[in-house]
Amino acid sequence: MKLAVQIDSAAATALLNEPGRRNASDLEKYLRQVGVSLSPMHPGTKDPELRTWFHATVPAAADAQEVAQSLCAHKSILAAYPKPLDEPP
């Protein structure tokens, strides 16, 4: 299952390795502890809002809602929720 995750702009800059990078090791360490990695939802965008959104893949044995709640405990994570399955309307 995938999660939609929004992080603050400073952490997004650090994770995306952009100029002016601030140390993101605290967030990266926390993500490793929880067992997820983030990938950009809108790669290459310059939009300041869209660049803060990421996908996280939840390990098969984990409960997506519990992982989302765990992620929200970190100060750099603004939102995390299970992504609904893609299906026609």
KOLMAR-357494 format. One record per residue: residue in three letters; x, y, z of N, C-alpha, C, O in turn. Coordinates in steps of 0.001 Angstrom, whole numbers. Example, Ala and Ser with C-alpha at 12.3 -4.5 7.8 and 13.67 -1.06 7.14 Angstrom:
BEGIN
rec residu ALA	n.u 13190	n.v -5690	n.w 7800	ca.u 12300	ca.v -4500	ca.w 7800	c.u 13200	c.v -3300	c.w 7800	o.u 14236	o.v -3319	o.w 8465 .
rec residu SER	n.u 12850	n.v -2250	n.w 7080	ca.u 13670	ca.v -1060	ca.w 7140	c.u 12900	c.v 30	c.w 7870	o.u 13409	o.v 1138	o.w 8039 .
END
This chain:
BEGIN
rec residu MET	n.u 845	n.v -1174	n.w 0	ca.u 0	ca.v 0	ca.w 0	c.u 885	c.v 1230	c.w 0	o.u 1988	o.v 1221	o.w 547 .
rec residu LYS	n.u 391	n.v 2283	n.w -617	ca.u 1130	ca.v 3542	ca.w -654	c.u 471	c.v 4564	c.w 256	o.u -740	o.v 4554	o.w 479 .
rec residu LEU	n.u 1324	n.v 5454	n.w 776	ca.u 852	ca.v 6581	ca.w 1557	c.u 1154	c.v 7866	c.w 798	o.u 2145	o.v 7944	o.w 71 .
rec residu ALA	n.u 315	n.v 8857	n.w 964	ca.u 611	ca.v 10212	ca.w 514	c.u 1186	c.v 10927	c.w 1731	o.u 596	o.v 10897	o.w 2811 .
rec residu VAL	n.u 2337	n.v 11568	n.w 1553	ca.u 3029	ca.v 12212	ca.w 2671	c.u 3420	c.v 13622	c.w 2266	o.u 4001	o.v 13830	o.w 1201 .
rec residu GLN	n.u 3101	n.v 14592	n.w 3119	ca.u 3540	ca.v 15966	ca.w 2898	c.u 4556	c.v 16329	c.w 3971	o.u 4320	o.v 16117	o.w 5161 .
rec residu ILE	n.u 5696	n.v 16882	n.w 3540	ca.u 6728	ca.v 17304	ca.w 4484	c.u 6945	c.v 18803	c.w 4332	o.u 6532	o.v 19398	o.w 3337 .
rec residu ASP	n.u 7599	n.v 19417	n.w 5329	ca.u 7823	ca.v 20855	ca.w 5229	c.u 8820	c.v 21165	c.w 4117	o.u 9568	o.v 20290	o.w 3683 .
rec residu SER	n.u 8825	n.v 22415	n.w 3661	ca.u 9626	ca.v 22771	ca.w 2488	c.u 11127	c.v 22629	c.w 2726	o.u 11859	o.v 22276	o.w 1801 .
rec residu ALA	n.u 11600	n.v 22893	n.w 3939	ca.u 13034	ca.v 22734	ca.w 4224	c.u 13446	c.v 21269	c.w 4099	o.u 14498	o.v 20966	o.w 3537 .
rec residu ALA	n.u 12626	n.v 20367	n.w 4615	ca.u 12927	ca.v 18935	ca.w 4510	c.u 12835	c.v 18478	c.w 3056	o.u 13627	o.v 17642	o.w 2622 .
rec residu ALA	n.u 11877	n.v 19016	n.w 2300	ca.u 11761	ca.v 18660	ca.w 881	c.u 13008	c.v 19084	c.w 122	o.u 13526	o.v 18325	o.w -698 .
rec residu THR	n.u 13491	n.v 20287	n.w 388	ca.u 14715	ca.v 20765	ca.w -253	c.u 15872	c.v 19827	c.w 51	o.u 16652	o.v 19489	o.w -839 .
rec residu ALA	n.u 15984	n.v 19412	n.w 1291	ca.u 17070	ca.v 18517	ca.w 1691	c.u 16938	c.v 17146	c.w 1038	o.u 17922	o.v 16605	o.w 533 .
rec residu LEU	n.u 15737	n.v 16579	n.w 1042	ca.u 15548	ca.v 15247	ca.w 461	c.u 15741	c.v 15240	c.w -1051	o.u 16176	o.v 14244	o.w -1629 .
rec residu LEU	n.u 15413	n.v 16363	n.w -1683	ca.u 15545	ca.v 16446	ca.w -3134	c.u 16947	c.v 16882	c.w -3553	o.u 17207	o.v 17060	o.w -4742 .
rec residu ASN	n.u 17855	n.v 17055	n.w -2585	ca.u 19244	ca.v 17441	ca.w -2844	c.u 19355	c.v 18718	c.w -3675	o.u 20153	o.v 18797	o.w -4609 .
rec residu GLU	n.u 18554	n.v 19704	n.w -3326	ca.u 18572	ca.v 20960	ca.w -4057	c.u 19582	c.v 21919	c.w -3433	o.u 19967	o.v 21744	o.w -2278 .
rec residu PRO	n.u 20012	n.v 22931	n.w -4186	ca.u 20929	ca.v 23916	ca.w -3620	c.u 20334	c.v 24537	c.w -2363	o.u 19122	o.v 24731	o.w -2276 .
rec residu GLY	n.u 21171	n.v 24844	n.w -1408	ca.u 20699	ca.v 25372	ca.w -136	c.u 20243	c.v 24267	c.w 789	o.u 19531	o.v 24517	o.w 1762 .
rec residu ARG	n.u 20649	n.v 23048	n.w 492	ca.u 20240	ca.v 21878	ca.w 1269	c.u 20561	c.v 22046	c.w 2742	o.u 21679	o.v 22395	o.w 3120 .
rec residu ARG	n.u 19578	n.v 21796	n.w 3541	ca.u 19745	ca.v 21740	ca.w 4986	c.u 19851	c.v 20275	c.w 5372	o.u 19387	o.v 19407	o.w 4632 .
rec residu ASN	n.u 20436	n.v 19995	n.w 6484	ca.u 20635	ca.v 18612	ca.w 6913	c.u 19290	c.v 17914	c.w 7139	o.u 18504	o.v 18335	o.w 7988 .
rec residu ALA	n.u 19032	n.v 16856	n.w 6384	ca.u 17791	ca.v 16094	ca.w 6527	c.u 18032	c.v 14759	c.w 7205	o.u 17147	o.v 13905	o.w 7228 .
rec residu SER	n.u 19224	n.v 14571	n.w 7759	ca.u 19560	ca.v 13256	ca.w 8304	c.u 18605	c.v 12826	c.w 9412	o.u 18346	o.v 11632	o.w 9564 .
rec residu ASP	n.u 18072	n.v 13775	n.w 10192	ca.u 17124	ca.v 13441	ca.w 11250	c.u 15865	c.v 12804	c.w 10658	o.u 15405	o.v 11771	o.w 11143 .
rec residu LEU	n.u 15314	n.v 13411	n.w 9624	ca.u 14126	ca.v 12854	ca.w 8969	c.u 14461	c.v 11537	c.w 8278	o.u 13697	o.v 10577	o.w 8370 .
rec residu GLU	n.u 15589	n.v 11488	n.w 7592	ca.u 15975	ca.v 10260	ca.w 6898	c.u 16176	c.v 9106	c.w 7877	o.u 15811	o.v 7968	o.w 7584 .
rec residu LYS	n.u 16751	n.v 9400	n.w 9025	ca.u 16942	ca.v 8368	ca.w 10054	c.u 15582	c.v 7883	c.w 10564	o.u 15374	o.v 6683	o.w 10745 .
rec residu TYR	n.u 14667	n.v 8814	n.w 10794	ca.u 13335	ca.v 8457	ca.w 11278	c.u 12604	c.v 7582	c.w 10252	o.u 11948	o.v 6609	o.w 10622 .
rec residu LEU	n.u 12717	n.v 7924	n.w 8983	ca.u 12066	ca.v 7134	ca.w 7936	c.u 12613	c.v 5712	c.w 7908	o.u 11857	o.v 4756	o.w 7732 .
rec residu ARG	n.u 13931	n.v 5569	n.w 8082	ca.u 14520	ca.v 4223	ca.w 8130	c.u 13986	c.v 3440	c.w 9322	o.u 13718	o.v 2244	o.w 9207 .
rec residu GLN	n.u 13828	n.v 4110	n.w 10479	ca.u 13287	ca.v 3445	ca.w 11676	c.u 11877	c.v 2926	c.w 11416	o.u 11537	o.v 1805	o.w 11797 .
rec residu VAL	n.u 11065	n.v 3747	n.w 10767	ca.u 9681	ca.v 3366	ca.w 10491	c.u 9625	c.v 2317	c.w 9378	o.u 8655	o.v 1565	o.w 9281 .
rec residu GLY	n.u 10654	n.v 2266	n.w 8544	ca.u 10714	ca.v 1266	ca.w 7486	c.u 10133	c.v 1711	c.w 6161	o.u 9698	o.v 879	o.w 5364 .
rec residu VAL	n.u 10121	n.v 3021	n.w 5911	ca.u 9612	ca.v 3521	ca.w 4635	c.u 10654	c.v 4427	c.w 3981	o.u 11548	o.v 4953	o.w 4645 .
rec residu SER	n.u 10520	n.v 4594	n.w 2682	ca.u 11326	ca.v 5567	ca.w 1960	c.u 10363	c.v 6436	c.w 1159	o.u 9281	o.v 5998	o.w 769 .
rec residu LEU	n.u 10772	n.v 7648	n.w 928	ca.u 9925	ca.v 8592	ca.w 208	c.u 10411	c.v 8762	c.w -1220	o.u 11613	o.v 8742	o.w -1487 .
rec residu SER	n.u 9467	n.v 8927	n.w -2131	ca.u 9783	ca.v 9290	ca.w -3512	c.u 8863	c.v 10448	c.w -3888	o.u 7701	o.v 10472	o.w -3484 .
rec residu PRO	n.u 9376	n.v 11411	n.w -4662	ca.u 8569	ca.v 12589	ca.w -5000	c.u 7290	c.v 12223	c.w -5744	o.u 7301	o.v 11378	o.w -6640 .
rec residu MET	n.u 6206	n.v 12858	n.w -5369	ca.u 4933	ca.v 12644	ca.w -6049	c.u 4910	c.v 13411	c.w -7376	o.u 4270	o.v 12984	o.w -8337 .
rec residu HIS	n.u 5617	n.v 14550	n.w -7416	ca.u 5660	ca.v 15401	ca.w -8612	c.u 7121	c.v 15708	c.w -8944	o.u 7564	o.v 16842	o.w -8760 .
rec residu PRO	n.u 7876	n.v 14723	n.w -9429	ca.u 9305	ca.v 14938	ca.w -9666	c.u 9562	c.v 16071	c.w -10657	o.u 8885	o.v 16194	o.w -11677 .
rec residu GLY	n.u 10548	n.v 16887	n.w -10332	ca.u 10964	ca.v 17965	ca.w -11221	c.u 10132	c.v 19235	c.w -11153	o.u 10459	o.v 20212	o.w -11827 .
rec residu THR	n.u 9064	n.v 19251	n.w -10357	ca.u 8239	ca.v 20449	ca.w -10285	c.u 8965	c.v 21567	c.w -9549	o.u 9773	o.v 21318	o.w -8654 .
rec residu LYS	n.u 8668	n.v 22787	n.w -9935	ca.u 9206	ca.v 23967	ca.w -9244	c.u 8150	c.v 24583	c.w -8323	o.u 8451	o.v 25502	o.w -7561 .
rec residu ASP	n.u 6912	n.v 24077	n.w -8392	ca.u 5827	ca.v 24595	ca.w -7564	c.u 6149	c.v 24327	c.w -6093	o.u 6368	o.v 23176	o.w -5715 .
rec residu PRO	n.u 6182	n.v 25369	n.w -5258	ca.u 6578	ca.v 25188	ca.w -3860	c.u 5644	c.v 24284	c.w -3056	o.u 6083	o.v 23644	o.w -2101 .
rec residu GLU	n.u 4389	n.v 24223	n.w -3420	ca.u 3439	ca.v 23354	ca.w -2707	c.u 3566	c.v 21898	c.w -3163	o.u 3630	o.v 20984	o.w -2341 .
rec residu LEU	n.u 3602	n.v 21696	n.w -4472	ca.u 3653	ca.v 20333	ca.w -5012	c.u 4947	c.v 19617	c.w -4649	o.u 4947	o.v 18396	o.w -4492 .
rec residu ARG	n.u 6054	n.v 20350	n.w -4511	ca.u 7338	ca.v 19695	ca.w -4225	c.u 7414	c.v 19143	c.w -2807	o.u 8366	o.v 18434	o.w -2480 .
rec residu THR	n.u 6434	n.v 19450	n.w -1957	ca.u 6429	ca.v 18934	ca.w -587	c.u 5678	c.v 17613	c.w -459	o.u 5622	o.v 17038	o.w 628 .
rec residu TRP	n.u 5102	n.v 17127	n.w -1556	ca.u 4322	ca.v 15887	ca.w -1519	c.u 5141	c.v 14704	c.w -2022	o.u 5822	o.v 14794	o.w -3044 .
rec residu PHE	n.u 5066	n.v 13595	n.w -1292	ca.u 5834	ca.v 12384	ca.w -1591	c.u 4943	c.v 11152	c.w -1465	o.u 3892	o.v 11185	o.w -825 .
rec residu HIS	n.u 5393	n.v 10065	n.w -2093	ca.u 4794	ca.v 8745	ca.w -1914	c.u 5676	c.v 7977	c.w -944	o.u 6900	o.v 8110	o.w -961 .
rec residu ALA	n.u 5048	n.v 7176	n.w -104	ca.u 5773	ca.v 6246	ca.w 763	c.u 5146	c.v 4872	c.w 557	o.u 3923	o.v 4729	o.w 580 .
rec residu THR	n.u 5981	n.v 3871	n.w 358	ca.u 5489	ca.v 2504	ca.w 220	c.u 5572	c.v 1825	c.w 1575	o.u 6629	o.v 1803	o.w 2205 .
rec residu VAL	n.u 4455	n.v 1272	n.w 2019	ca.u 4373	ca.v 612	ca.w 3322	c.u 4692	c.v -865	c.w 3142	o.u 4167	o.v -1500	o.w 2227 .
rec residu PRO	n.u 5545	n.v -1426	n.w 3999	ca.u 5821	ca.v -2863	ca.w 3914	c.u 4516	c.v -3664	c.w 3996	o.u 3584	o.v -3277	o.w 4700 .
rec residu ALA	n.u 4463	n.v -4775	n.w 3273	ca.u 3236	ca.v -5574	ca.w 3162	c.u 2659	c.v -5990	c.w 4512	o.u 1438	o.v -6028	o.w 4670 .
rec residu ALA	n.u 3499	n.v -6298	n.w 5475	ca.u 3020	ca.v -6787	ca.w 6771	c.u 2543	c.v -5661	c.w 7685	o.u 1963	o.v -5930	o.w 8737 .
rec residu ALA	n.u 2775	n.v -4419	n.w 7306	ca.u 2440	ca.v -3289	ca.w 8183	c.u 1030	c.v -2775	c.w 7912	o.u 502	o.v -2918	o.w 6809 .
rec residu ASP	n.u 436	n.v -2177	n.w 8935	ca.u -867	ca.v -1529	ca.w 8809	c.u -628	c.v -96	c.w 8337	o.u 24	o.v 688	o.w 9027 .
rec residu ALA	n.u -1153	n.v 244	n.w 7166	ca.u -896	ca.v 1553	ca.w 6562	c.u -1335	c.v 2702	c.w 7465	o.u -636	o.v 3711	o.w 7557 .
rec residu GLN	n.u -2472	n.v 2565	n.w 8128	ca.u -2952	ca.v 3637	ca.w 8999	c.u -2005	c.v 3849	c.w 10177	o.u -1747	o.v 4987	o.w 10566 .
rec residu GLU	n.u -1488	n.v 2766	n.w 10743	ca.u -541	ca.v 2882	ca.w 11858	c.u 764	c.v 3527	c.w 11408	o.u 1335	o.v 4346	o.w 12128 .
rec residu VAL	n.u 1234	n.v 3160	n.w 10226	ca.u 2462	ca.v 3762	ca.w 9699	c.u 2244	c.v 5253	c.w 9465	o.u 3116	o.v 6062	o.w 9780 .
rec residu ALA	n.u 1091	n.v 5623	n.w 8916	ca.u 777	ca.v 7038	ca.w 8688	c.u 792	c.v 7810	c.w 10005	o.u 1339	o.v 8911	o.w 10069 .
rec residu GLN	n.u 200	n.v 7248	n.w 11052	ca.u 201	ca.v 7912	ca.w 12361	c.u 1611	c.v 8033	c.w 12911	o.u 1954	o.v 9050	o.w 13514 .
rec residu SER	n.u 2429	n.v 7016	n.w 12713	ca.u 3820	ca.v 7073	ca.w 13165	c.u 4585	c.v 8171	c.w 12437	o.u 5369	o.v 8898	o.w 13048 .
rec residu LEU	n.u 4359	n.v 8290	n.w 11143	ca.u 5050	ca.v 9325	ca.w 10376	c.u 4676	c.v 10725	c.w 10860	o.u 5530	o.v 11608	o.w 10936 .
rec residu CYS	n.u 3410	n.v 10923	n.w 11184	ca.u 2948	ca.v 12248	ca.w 11628	c.u 3572	c.v 12674	c.w 12950	o.u 3472	o.v 13841	o.w 13329 .
rec residu ALA	n.u 4206	n.v 11758	n.w 13649	ca.u 4860	ca.v 12106	ca.w 14915	c.u 6135	c.v 12912	c.w 14697	o.u 6616	o.v 13556	o.w 15629 .
rec residu HIS	n.u 6693	n.v 12892	n.w 13487	ca.u 7928	ca.v 13634	ca.w 13213	c.u 7603	c.v 15086	c.w 12889	o.u 6631	o.v 15369	o.w 12189 .
rec residu LYS	n.u 8413	n.v 15997	n.w 13394	ca.u 8153	ca.v 17438	ca.w 13239	c.u 8175	c.v 17920	c.w 11791	o.u 7531	o.v 18922	o.w 11479 .
rec residu SER	n.u 8893	n.v 17244	n.w 10899	ca.u 8975	ca.v 17675	ca.w 9500	c.u 7844	c.v 17141	c.w 8634	o.u 7676	o.v 17572	o.w 7493 .
rec residu ILE	n.u 7072	n.v 16206	n.w 9169	ca.u 5981	ca.v 15607	ca.w 8396	c.u 4670	c.v 16300	c.w 8760	o.u 4215	o.v 16257	o.w 9904 .
rec residu LEU	n.u 4082	n.v 16935	n.w 7756	ca.u 2861	ca.v 17718	ca.w 7964	c.u 1600	c.v 16876	c.w 7824	o.u 594	o.v 17152	o.w 8478 .
rec residu ALA	n.u 1647	n.v 15848	n.w 6973	ca.u 474	ca.v 14999	ca.w 6755	c.u 922	c.v 13653	c.w 6203	o.u 1919	o.v 13560	o.w 5488 .
rec residu ALA	n.u 177	n.v 12624	n.w 6544	ca.u 417	ca.v 11287	ca.w 5989	c.u -892	c.v 10514	c.w 6064	o.u -1529	o.v 10449	o.w 7115 .
rec residu TYR	n.u -1283	n.v 9931	n.w 4936	ca.u -2511	ca.v 9147	ca.w 4926	c.u -2441	c.v 8097	c.w 3827	o.u -1750	o.v 8286	o.w 2826 .
rec residu PRO	n.u -3161	n.v 6984	n.w 4012	ca.u -3181	ca.v 5949	ca.w 2979	c.u -3780	c.v 6498	c.w 1691	o.u -4802	o.v 7184	o.w 1715 .
rec residu LYS	n.u -3140	n.v 6190	n.w 569	ca.u -3626	ca.v 6616	ca.w -731	c.u -4707	c.v 5636	c.w -1167	o.u -4473	o.v 4428	o.w -1188 .
rec residu PRO	n.u -5891	n.v 6144	n.w -1515	ca.u -6936	ca.v 5236	ca.w -1980	c.u -6497	c.v 4492	c.w -3241	o.u -5692	o.v 5000	o.w -4021 .
rec residu LEU	n.u -7025	n.v 3303	n.w -3430	ca.u -6704	ca.v 2533	ca.w -4631	c.u -7173	c.v 3261	c.w -5871	o.u -8227	o.v 3895	o.w -5868 .
rec residu ASP	n.u -6378	n.v 3167	n.w -6943	ca.u -6773	ca.v 3769	ca.w -8205	c.u -7889	c.v 2950	c.w -8819	o.u -7737	o.v 1751	o.w -9056 .
rec residu GLU	n.u -9002	n.v 3599	n.w -9073	ca.u -10137	ca.v 2913	ca.w -9704	c.u -10984	c.v 3937	c.w -10425	o.u -10962	o.v 5117	o.w -10075 .
rec residu PRO	n.u -11722	n.v 3510	n.w -11412	ca.u -12570	ca.v 4451	ca.w -12150	c.u -13676	c.v 4991	c.w -11246	o.u -14075	o.v 4330	o.w -10287 .
rec residu PRO	n.u -14168	n.v 6184	n.w -11548	ca.u -15246	ca.v 6768	ca.w -10730	c.u -16534	c.v 5989	c.w -10812	o.u -17522	o.v 6361	o.w -10179 .
END
